[in-house]
Amino acid sequence: MAVSNRHLLQIEGMHPPQISSLLDLAESYVLLNRSGKTQRDLLRGRTLINLFFEDSTRTRTSFELAGKRLGADVINMSVSTSSVNKGETLLDTAATLNAMMCDLLVVRHSQSGAPNLLAQKVDAAVINAGDGTHEHPTQALLDALTIRRRRGRLEGLKIAICGDVLHSRVARSNIHLLSAMGSRVRVVGPPTLIPAECERLGVEVFHDMAQGLRDCDVVMALRLQRERMTGGQVPSAREYFRFYGLDFEKLSHAKPDALVMHPGPMNRGVEIDSAVADDPVRSVIKEQVEMGVAVRMAVLDVLARANRRNV
């Protein structure tokens, strides 16, 4: 269920030409944003609703800014003060949103599959902004754009995704996207935080950071998601950092010019050392945030064009 099917619900199933086309369009929006210009006529008269059942700063703000730069009327629905908190079901919410006749619906939900369900019940184009431990497609797209701009390609690169892979929708979307685009993907983490299906997805699995990072072009650290964990999956934060926290000693096993990435928010001193996160040469974490706006503009652009019947 990719862009060509009216919605963006997941990366799995998208073909390389689709991905490349989105990244190319996002590239044009990077240049547009840096020039200080906008395309406020593209979504003029369209309504974009950000429906976030989970807290978010980067993603929600990024979609809001992307929508406004394209001229959309943007509404942020606070679930904590909405009828959902009073017992309204997801399907009731879908019926309400449909009656509002919105054009684009950005959904983040703690349950995997929630955006997919909404996409079946509303007329709007639905964009998955993260559902449970399933996927976070626009994060993978912005990560790919960041890498491609710095390295000129995705094909043939060795990319290590490190840490809490088990609970990470970001990791899943990145595995699907990077593998489709010809990257050699590795996951690195303790056995308790590596999902069993990783090897089936064609990625290499490592439990030692030195081995997993050896000769890698890109090292992506993941947030340790304690809120999704059951007891005993990880030791103390200090012990976790000792074995799996990304510091310069562990990074030395990657290529000398390896890029450092993190989807945010960061737990400094847990999954990444501040000196690495803030390194002006190796770290592209701030650049990822900038690419997020451009990618989300591209996604809104494509979906708006695919849903012209809503005009």
Long-range contacts (C-beta under 8 A, 24 or more apart in sequence): 1-116, 1-119, 3-299, 3-302, 3-303, 3-306, 4-306, 6-119, 6-125, 6-303, 6-306, 6-307, 7-115, 7-119, 7-125, 7-126, 7-127, 7-128, 7-303, 8-125, 8-126, 8-127, 8-128, 8-137, 8-138, 8-299, 8-303, 9-115, 9-116, 9-119, 9-126, 9-128, 9-135, 9-137, 10-128, 10-134, 10-135, 10-137, 10-173, 10-176, 11-135, 11-137, 11-140, 11-141, 11-173, 11-176, 11-177, 11-180, 12-135, 12-172, 12-176, 14-176, 14-177, 14-180, 15-180, 16-180, 16-181, 16-182, 19-141, 19-144, 19-177, 19-180, 19-181, 20-181, 22-141, 22-295, 22-298, 22-299, 22-302, 23-141, 23-144, 23-145, 23-148, 23-295, 23-298, 25-298, 25-301, 25-302, 26-141, 26-142, 26-145, 26-291, 26-294, 26-295, 26-297, 26-298, 27-145, 27-149, 27-294, 28-298, 29-293, 29-294, 29-295, 29-297, 29-298, 29-301, 30-145, 30-149, 30-290, 30-291, 30-294, 33-69, 33-290, 33-293, 33-294, 33-297, 38-69, 38-70, 38-71, 39-69, 39-70, 39-71, 40-69, 40-70, 40-71, 41-71, 42-70, 42-71, 42-301, 42-304, 43-67, 43-70, 43-71, 43-72, 43-103, 43-104, 43-300, 43-304, 44-71, 44-72, 45-73, 45-311, 46-71, 46-72, 46-73, 46-103, 46-104, 46-304, 46-310, 46-311, 47-72, 47-73, 47-74, 47-75, 47-100, 47-101, 47-102, 47-103, 47-104, 48-72, 48-73, 48-74, 48-75, 48-102, 48-103, 48-104, 48-105, 48-106, 48-300, 49-74, 49-75, 49-76, 49-77, 49-97, 49-100, 49-102, 49-104, 49-105, 49-106, 49-124, 50-74, 50-75, 50-76, 50-77, 50-106, 50-129, 51-77, 51-79, 51-93, 51-97, 51-105, 51-106, 51-107, 51-108, 52-76, 52-77, 52-79, 52-106, 52-107, 52-108, 52-129, 53-79, 53-84, 53-107, 53-108, 53-109, 53-110, 53-114, 54-108, 54-109, 54-110, 54-130, 56-108, 56-129, 56-130, 57-265, 58-264, 58-265, 58-289, 58-292, 59-108, 59-129, 59-130, 59-138, 59-139, 59-292, 60-106, 60-108, 60-129, 62-289, 62-292, 62-293, 62-296, 63-106, 63-127, 63-129, 63-296, 63-300, 65-293, 66-293, 66-294, 66-296, 66-297, 66-300, 67-104, 67-300, 69-293, 69-297, 70-297, 70-300, 70-301, 70-304, 72-103, 72-104, 72-300, 75-102, 90-114, 90-117, 90-118, 91-117, 91-121, 93-118, 94-118, 94-121, 94-122, 95-121, 97-122, 97-124, 98-122, 98-123, 98-124, 101-310, 103-304, 103-307, 103-310, 104-300, 104-303, 104-304, 104-307, 107-131, 123-310, 124-307, 124-310, 125-303, 125-304, 125-306, 125-307, 127-299, 127-300, 127-303, 130-169, 131-169, 132-169, 133-166, 133-167, 133-168, 133-169, 133-172, 133-228, 134-169, 134-172, 135-169, 135-172, 135-173, 135-176, 136-169, 136-170, 136-172, 136-173, 136-263, 137-173, 138-292, 138-295, 138-296, 138-299, 139-169, 139-170, 139-173, 139-174, 139-263, 139-292, 140-170, 140-173, 140-174, 140-176, 140-177, 140-178, 141-177, 141-295, 141-298, 141-299, 142-288, 142-291, 142-292, 142-294, 142-295, 142-296, 143-170, 143-174, 143-177, 143-220, 143-261, 143-263, 143-288, 143-291, 144-174, 144-177, 144-178, 144-181, 145-291, 145-294, 145-295, 146-259, 146-261, 146-284, 146-287, 146-288, 146-291, 147-218, 147-259, 147-261, 149-287, 149-291, 150-259, 150-284, 150-287, 151-217, 151-218, 151-259, 154-178, 154-181, 154-182, 154-183, 155-181, 155-182, 155-183, 156-182, 156-183, 156-184, 157-183, 157-184, 157-217, 157-218, 158-183, 158-184, 158-186, 158-215, 158-216, 158-217, 158-218, 159-183, 159-184, 159-185, 159-186, 159-216, 159-217, 159-218, 159-219, 159-220, 160-186, 160-187, 160-188, 160-206, 160-212, 160-213, 160-216, 160-218, 160-219, 160-220, 160-254, 161-185, 161-186, 161-187, 161-188, 161-220, 161-222, 162-187, 162-188, 162-189, 162-209, 162-212, 162-213, 162-219, 162-220, 162-221, 162-222, 162-244, 162-246, 162-271, 163-188, 163-189, 163-193, 163-221, 163-222, 163-223, 163-224, 163-244, 163-271, 164-189, 164-193, 164-222, 164-223, 164-224, 164-225, 164-234, 164-271, 165-189, 165-193, 165-194, 165-195, 165-198, 165-222, 166-192, 166-193, 166-194, 166-195, 166-233, 167-193, 167-225, 167-228, 167-229, 168-222, 168-223, 168-225, 170-222, 170-263, 171-222, 174-220, 175-201, 175-203, 176-201, 179-203, 186-212, 186-216, 187-212, 188-212, 188-213, 188-244, 189-244, 190-233, 190-234, 190-240, 190-243, 190-244, 192-232, 192-233, 192-234, 193-233, 193-234, 209-243, 209-244, 209-246, 209-250, 209-253, 210-250, 210-253, 211-253, 213-250, 213-251, 213-253, 213-254, 213-258, 214-253, 214-254, 215-253, 215-254, 215-255, 216-253, 216-254, 216-255, 216-258, 217-254, 217-255, 217-258, 217-259, 218-258, 218-259, 218-261, 219-246, 219-251, 219-254, 219-258, 219-259, 219-260, 219-261, 220-261, 220-262, 220-263, 221-246, 221-260, 221-261, 221-262, 221-266, 221-271, 221-272, 222-262, 222-263, 222-271, 223-262, 223-263, 223-264, 223-265, 223-266, 223-267, 223-271, 224-267, 224-270, 224-271, 237-267, 237-269, 237-270, 240-270, 240-271, 241-269, 241-270, 241-271, 241-273, 244-271, 245-269, 245-270, 245-271, 245-272, 245-273, 246-271, 246-272, 246-273, 246-276, 247-272, 247-273, 247-275, 247-276, 248-273, 248-275, 248-276, 251-276, 251-282, 257-282, 258-282, 259-283, 259-284, 260-284, 260-285, 261-285, 261-288, 262-288, 263-288, 264-288, 264-289
